[in-house]
Amino acid sequence: MRFAFNEEQEELRSQARAFLADHSSAEQVRAAMEGELGYDLEVWKRIGAELGWPAIVVPEAYGGLGLGWVELVALMEVMGESLLCAPFFSSVCLGGAALVVAGTEEQKGLHLPGIAEGETRATLAYTEPSGRWEPTGIAAVARREGEEFVLSGSKRYVPDGHSADLLVVVARQPGSVGDEGLSLFLVPGDAPGLERSALPTMDQTRPQAQLELRDVRVPAQALMGEEGQAAAGLASVLDLAAVALAAEQVGGAQRCLDLSVAYAKERVQFGRPIGSFQAIKHKCADMLMWVETARSAAYYAGCVAAERSAELPVAASLAKATCSDAYFRCAADTLQIFGGVGFTWEYEPHLYFKRAKSSETLLGDAAYHRERVARRVFDSV
């Protein structure tokens, strides 16, 4: 089987590379990640208004392009190549995906057009101080009081949570455990009782935040779907996001390989380019193997996600595990090939190494996803 993008998808990738070459260079990435938001707001506005990327998987009925996860995978890979600093992943792959999967018609009509235009920045507030991605890690509570819900608890490691206009918050009914009693709520970023603060992180190219929910009151209309029945929809959202993140990791791994090969050709030691040494050749060959393996896994998962197949949980976990390993391995080997200068501020490898590590843990590391696959295989026997 041969995985290949069609002409329209390749044109999307070509336009994305051209735009990002002008607006997401290494210098621009460094400038953006040091800003208060963690990205350039003007660039983000252009991405929404001129390019329409946030609309890619939003249904046409809600102002989107109505494309699928294959197109998203194609675009995410290119974004990963350039380390784009923007709230795209959080808005489209987390908050936006949650609305598409679990939102009511009223909620979709109210919020998806803004997400599609890039005017509404959304995210998913899932993990808590424990950092666990299993439903058992959710301790935030949602109590029903009349026509309102009162949310209490802490959320941590929320992508772009400090600047998002709309938060999809995961909370559980008092006394519930595991998959039971989970609900999703739409919470405005300026809701009374909500305290947000940016976290100091190793990877500054993807900001994360801590949220404190101090008896945050939201109307009953903020509930997404049925109360206490969000586990299945939430799992689907996380699987879709894992596929998108895996594609981004492929782009980063490919860029690491490209940087390594280019440097190995120009760096001279002992009177010859270091790329002529067998040890460097072996590293580059291994990196190519990792990249192509990861690309195959991500592309296949993208096809499965586009069809919403029952195979999605397995395909998503396999892609996330494979691409996490590949990206981190390639980033680490790139540092080895560059030597001491690779971790200096002026060179790019350290930026990719940090993104590789943060992406490895986001949505669960490789060991977590392999265990998910093993459990599903065991349960099916």
C-alpha positions as CSV (number, residue, x, y, z in Angstrom):
1,M,0.0,0.0,0.0
2,R,1.3,3.4,-0.9
3,F,0.4,6.5,1.2
4,A,0.5,9.7,-0.9
5,F,-1.3,13.0,-0.7
6,N,-3.5,14.1,-3.7
7,E,-2.8,17.2,-5.7
8,E,-5.0,19.5,-3.5
9,Q,-3.3,18.2,-0.3
10,E,0.1,18.7,-1.8
11,E,-0.8,22.3,-2.7
12,L,-2.0,22.9,0.8
13,R,1.4,21.7,2.1
14,S,3.3,23.8,-0.5
15,Q,1.4,27.0,0.5
16,A,2.0,26.2,4.2
17,R,5.7,25.8,3.7
18,A,6.0,29.0,1.7
19,F,4.1,30.9,4.4
20,L,6.0,29.4,7.3
21,A,9.3,30.0,5.6
22,D,8.5,33.8,5.8
23,H,6.8,33.8,9.2
24,S,8.3,30.9,11.3
25,S,12.1,31.1,10.8
26,A,14.3,30.2,13.7
27,E,14.7,33.9,14.6
28,Q,10.9,34.4,14.5
29,V,10.3,31.3,16.6
30,R,12.7,32.6,19.3
31,A,11.0,36.0,19.2
32,A,7.5,34.6,19.4
33,M,8.1,32.1,22.2
34,E,9.6,34.9,24.4
35,G,6.4,37.0,24.1
36,E,3.6,37.2,26.7
37,L,1.3,34.9,24.6
38,G,4.0,32.6,23.4
39,Y,3.2,33.3,19.8
40,D,2.9,36.2,17.4
41,L,-0.8,37.4,17.5
42,E,-0.6,39.0,14.1
43,V,0.7,35.9,12.5
44,W,-2.1,33.9,14.1
45,K,-4.7,36.4,12.8
46,R,-3.3,36.0,9.3
47,I,-3.4,32.2,9.6
48,G,-7.1,32.4,10.4
49,A,-8.2,35.3,8.1
50,E,-6.0,34.7,5.1
51,L,-5.1,31.0,5.1
52,G,-8.1,29.5,6.8
53,W,-6.1,26.7,8.5
54,P,-8.3,26.7,11.7
55,A,-11.3,25.9,9.6
56,I,-9.8,22.8,8.1
57,V,-11.8,20.2,10.0
58,V,-14.7,22.3,11.1
59,P,-17.9,21.2,9.2
60,E,-19.1,23.5,6.5
61,A,-22.4,24.0,8.3
62,Y,-20.5,25.9,11.0
63,G,-18.3,28.0,8.7
64,G,-15.5,25.6,8.2
65,L,-13.9,23.9,5.2
66,G,-15.3,20.5,6.0
67,L,-12.1,18.6,5.2
68,G,-10.8,15.7,7.1
69,W,-8.0,14.4,9.3
70,V,-5.9,13.4,6.4
71,E,-5.6,17.1,5.4
72,L,-5.0,18.0,9.0
73,V,-2.2,15.5,9.2
74,A,-0.7,16.9,6.0
75,L,-0.7,20.4,7.5
76,M,0.5,19.4,11.0
77,E,3.5,17.7,9.5
78,V,4.6,21.0,7.9
79,M,3.9,22.9,11.1
80,G,6.2,20.5,12.9
81,E,9.0,21.2,10.5
82,S,9.0,24.9,11.3
83,L,8.2,24.7,15.0
84,L,5.2,27.1,14.4
85,C,4.4,29.0,17.6
86,A,0.6,29.4,17.4
87,P,-2.5,28.1,19.3
88,F,-3.4,25.9,16.3
89,F,-3.1,22.5,18.1
90,S,-4.9,23.7,21.2
91,S,-7.8,25.4,19.3
92,V,-8.3,22.9,16.4
93,C,-7.1,19.6,17.6
94,L,-8.2,19.9,21.3
95,G,-10.9,22.5,22.0
96,G,-12.3,22.5,18.4
97,A,-12.3,18.7,18.2
98,A,-14.1,18.4,21.5
99,L,-16.9,20.7,20.2
100,V,-17.2,18.7,17.0
101,V,-17.3,15.4,18.7
102,A,-19.2,16.1,21.9
103,G,-20.9,19.6,21.5
104,T,-24.6,20.2,21.1
105,E,-25.9,21.8,17.9
106,E,-26.3,25.0,19.8
107,Q,-22.8,25.0,21.2
108,K,-21.3,24.2,17.8
109,G,-23.2,27.0,16.1
110,L,-22.2,29.4,18.8
111,H,-18.4,28.6,19.0
112,L,-17.2,26.7,15.9
113,P,-17.5,29.7,13.5
114,G,-15.2,31.7,15.7
115,I,-12.7,28.9,15.9
116,A,-12.8,28.4,12.1
117,E,-12.0,32.1,11.6
118,G,-9.2,32.0,14.2
119,E,-11.0,34.6,16.4
120,T,-11.8,32.1,19.2
121,R,-8.9,30.4,20.8
122,A,-9.9,27.2,22.5
123,T,-8.3,24.4,24.4
124,L,-8.9,21.3,26.4
125,A,-8.3,21.4,30.2
126,Y,-7.8,17.7,31.0
127,T,-4.7,16.9,33.0
128,E,-4.2,17.8,36.6
129,P,-1.2,18.1,38.9
130,S,-0.7,14.3,38.8
131,G,0.1,14.6,35.1
132,R,-1.8,11.4,34.4
133,W,-3.7,10.9,31.2
134,E,-6.0,8.1,32.4
135,P,-9.5,9.1,33.4
136,T,-8.6,8.0,37.0
137,G,-6.4,11.1,37.1
138,I,-9.4,13.5,36.9
139,A,-10.2,14.8,40.4
140,A,-11.9,18.1,39.5
141,V,-15.5,18.1,40.6
142,A,-18.7,19.5,39.0
143,R,-21.6,19.9,41.4
144,R,-25.1,20.7,40.1
145,E,-26.9,23.5,41.9
146,G,-30.2,24.2,40.3
147,E,-29.7,25.5,36.8
148,E,-26.0,25.8,37.3
149,F,-22.9,23.7,37.6
150,V,-20.1,24.6,40.1
151,L,-16.6,23.5,39.1
152,S,-13.8,23.1,41.6
153,G,-10.3,21.7,41.2
154,S,-7.0,22.3,39.5
155,K,-5.9,21.7,35.9
156,R,-2.2,21.7,34.8
157,Y,-0.2,21.4,31.6
158,V,-3.1,23.0,29.6
159,P,-1.8,24.0,26.1
160,D,-2.3,27.7,25.6
161,G,-4.6,27.7,28.7
162,H,-3.3,31.1,29.8
163,S,-4.6,32.9,26.7
164,A,-7.5,30.7,25.4
165,D,-10.9,32.4,25.0
166,L,-12.8,29.2,25.6
167,L,-11.9,26.2,27.8
168,V,-13.3,22.7,27.5
169,V,-13.0,21.6,31.1
170,V,-13.2,17.9,32.2
171,A,-14.7,17.3,35.6
172,R,-16.5,14.5,37.3
173,Q,-19.6,14.1,39.4
174,P,-19.0,14.0,43.2
175,G,-18.2,10.4,44.3
176,S,-17.6,9.0,40.8
177,V,-14.5,7.1,39.8
178,G,-12.7,6.0,36.6
179,D,-14.7,6.5,33.4
180,E,-17.9,7.0,35.3
181,G,-19.3,10.4,36.0
182,L,-17.1,12.4,33.6
183,S,-18.5,15.5,31.9
184,L,-17.3,18.3,29.6
185,F,-18.1,21.9,30.2
186,L,-17.5,25.1,28.2
187,V,-15.9,27.7,30.4
188,P,-15.1,31.2,29.2
189,G,-11.5,32.3,29.7
190,D,-12.7,35.2,31.9
191,A,-15.1,33.3,34.0
192,P,-15.3,34.5,37.7
193,G,-13.4,32.2,40.0
194,L,-11.1,31.0,37.2
195,E,-7.4,31.7,37.9
196,R,-4.9,31.1,35.1
197,S,-1.2,31.3,35.1
198,A,1.5,30.4,32.5
199,L,3.8,27.6,33.6
200,P,7.6,27.8,33.2
201,T,8.4,25.0,30.7
202,M,11.4,23.5,29.1
203,D,9.7,23.9,25.7
204,Q,8.8,27.5,25.2
205,T,7.4,27.0,21.7
206,R,4.3,25.4,23.2
207,P,3.0,27.4,26.2
208,Q,1.2,25.5,29.0
209,A,-0.8,26.8,31.9
210,Q,-2.2,26.0,35.3
211,L,-5.9,26.6,36.0
212,E,-7.5,27.0,39.4
213,L,-11.2,26.4,39.4
214,R,-12.5,28.1,42.5
215,D,-16.2,27.4,42.5
216,V,-16.6,28.5,38.9
217,R,-20.3,28.7,38.0
218,V,-21.5,27.9,34.5
219,P,-25.1,27.6,33.3
220,A,-26.6,24.2,32.5
221,Q,-26.2,25.1,28.8
222,A,-22.4,24.8,29.2
223,L,-22.7,21.1,29.7
224,M,-21.5,19.2,26.5
225,G,-23.7,16.2,26.0
226,E,-25.3,14.2,28.9
227,E,-24.1,14.7,32.4
228,G,-21.6,12.1,33.5
229,Q,-21.5,10.4,30.1
230,A,-18.5,12.1,28.4
231,A,-15.9,9.3,28.7
232,A,-16.4,7.8,25.2
233,G,-16.5,11.2,23.5
234,L,-13.5,12.4,25.4
235,A,-11.5,9.3,24.5
236,S,-12.3,9.9,20.8
237,V,-11.1,13.5,21.1
238,L,-7.8,12.4,22.7
239,D,-7.2,9.8,20.0
240,L,-7.8,12.4,17.3
241,A,-5.5,14.8,18.9
242,A,-2.8,12.1,19.3
243,V,-2.9,11.5,15.5
244,A,-2.5,15.2,14.8
245,L,0.4,15.4,17.3
246,A,2.0,12.4,15.8
247,A,2.0,14.1,12.4
248,E,3.6,17.2,13.9
249,Q,6.3,15.0,15.4
250,V,7.1,13.5,12.0
251,G,7.7,17.0,10.7
252,G,10.0,17.8,13.5
253,A,11.9,14.5,13.1
254,Q,12.3,15.2,9.4
255,R,13.7,18.6,10.1
256,C,16.2,17.2,12.5
257,L,17.4,14.8,9.8
258,D,17.7,17.6,7.3
259,L,19.6,19.8,9.7
260,S,22.0,16.9,10.5
261,V,22.7,16.0,6.9
262,A,23.3,19.7,5.9
263,Y,25.7,20.2,8.9
264,A,27.5,16.9,8.2
265,K,28.3,18.1,4.7
266,E,29.6,21.5,5.7
267,R,31.4,20.8,9.1
268,V,35.0,19.9,8.4
269,Q,37.2,17.9,10.8
270,F,40.6,16.4,10.1
271,G,40.5,17.9,6.7
272,R,37.2,16.3,5.5
273,P,33.5,16.8,6.0
274,I,32.2,14.9,9.1
275,G,29.5,13.3,6.9
276,S,32.3,11.2,5.3
277,F,32.9,9.4,8.7
278,Q,31.1,6.1,9.1
279,A,29.7,6.9,12.6
280,I,28.0,10.0,11.2
281,K,26.7,8.1,8.2
282,H,25.2,5.4,10.5
283,K,23.4,8.0,12.6
284,C,21.9,9.7,9.6
285,A,20.8,6.3,8.2
286,D,19.2,5.4,11.5
287,M,17.4,8.7,11.6
288,L,16.0,8.2,8.1
289,M,14.7,4.8,9.2
290,W,13.0,6.4,12.3
291,V,11.5,9.2,10.2
292,E,10.0,6.9,7.5
293,T,8.7,4.5,10.1
294,A,7.0,7.3,12.0
295,R,5.6,8.8,8.8
296,S,4.0,5.6,7.8
297,A,2.4,5.2,11.3
298,A,1.1,8.8,11.3
299,Y,-0.3,8.7,7.7
300,Y,-2.1,5.4,8.4
301,A,-3.5,6.8,11.6
302,G,-4.7,9.9,9.7
303,C,-6.6,7.7,7.3
304,V,-8.2,5.8,10.1
305,A,-9.1,9.1,11.9
306,A,-10.7,10.4,8.7
307,E,-13.0,7.4,8.5
308,R,-13.7,7.4,12.3
309,S,-13.0,3.7,12.2
310,A,-13.3,1.5,15.3
311,E,-9.5,0.9,14.8
312,L,-8.8,4.5,15.8
313,P,-7.7,3.9,19.5
314,V,-5.1,1.4,18.4
315,A,-3.9,3.3,15.3
316,A,-3.7,6.5,17.3
317,S,-1.7,4.9,20.1
318,L,0.7,3.1,17.8
319,A,1.3,6.4,15.9
320,K,1.9,8.4,19.0
321,A,4.2,5.8,20.5
322,T,6.2,5.4,17.2
323,C,6.4,9.1,16.5
324,S,7.4,10.1,20.0
325,D,10.3,7.7,19.9
326,A,11.3,8.7,16.5
327,Y,11.3,12.5,17.1
328,F,13.2,12.3,20.4
329,R,15.7,9.9,18.9
330,C,16.3,12.1,15.9
331,A,16.5,15.2,18.0
332,A,19.0,13.6,20.3
333,D,21.2,12.3,17.4
334,T,21.1,15.8,15.8
335,L,22.6,17.2,19.0
336,Q,25.3,14.5,18.8
337,I,26.1,15.3,15.2
338,F,26.3,19.1,15.9
339,G,28.4,18.6,19.0
340,G,28.6,21.2,21.7
341,V,27.2,24.0,19.5
342,G,24.0,22.1,19.1
343,F,22.7,23.2,22.5
344,T,23.7,26.8,22.1
345,W,21.1,29.4,21.7
346,E,22.2,30.4,18.2
347,Y,21.6,27.0,16.7
348,E,18.3,25.3,16.1
349,P,18.8,21.7,17.4
350,H,18.1,22.5,21.0
351,L,14.7,24.0,20.0
352,Y,13.7,20.7,18.3
353,F,15.1,18.6,21.2
354,K,12.9,20.5,23.7
355,R,9.8,20.3,21.5
356,A,10.5,16.6,21.0
357,K,10.6,16.0,24.8
358,S,7.5,18.0,25.5
359,S,5.6,16.4,22.6
360,E,6.7,13.0,23.9
361,T,4.8,13.5,27.2
362,L,1.9,15.5,25.9
363,L,-1.2,13.2,25.5
364,G,0.8,10.3,27.1
365,D,4.3,9.0,26.4
366,A,5.2,6.0,24.3
367,A,5.1,3.5,27.2
368,Y,1.6,4.8,28.1
369,H,0.3,4.2,24.5
370,R,1.9,0.8,24.2
371,E,0.2,-0.2,27.3
372,R,-3.1,1.0,25.9
373,V,-2.6,-1.2,22.8
374,A,-1.6,-4.1,25.0
375,R,-4.7,-3.8,27.1
376,R,-7.0,-3.7,24.1
377,V,-5.3,-6.8,22.6
378,F,-5.6,-8.6,26.0
379,D,-9.3,-7.6,26.4
380,S,-10.1,-8.9,22.9
381,V,-8.7,-12.3,23.6
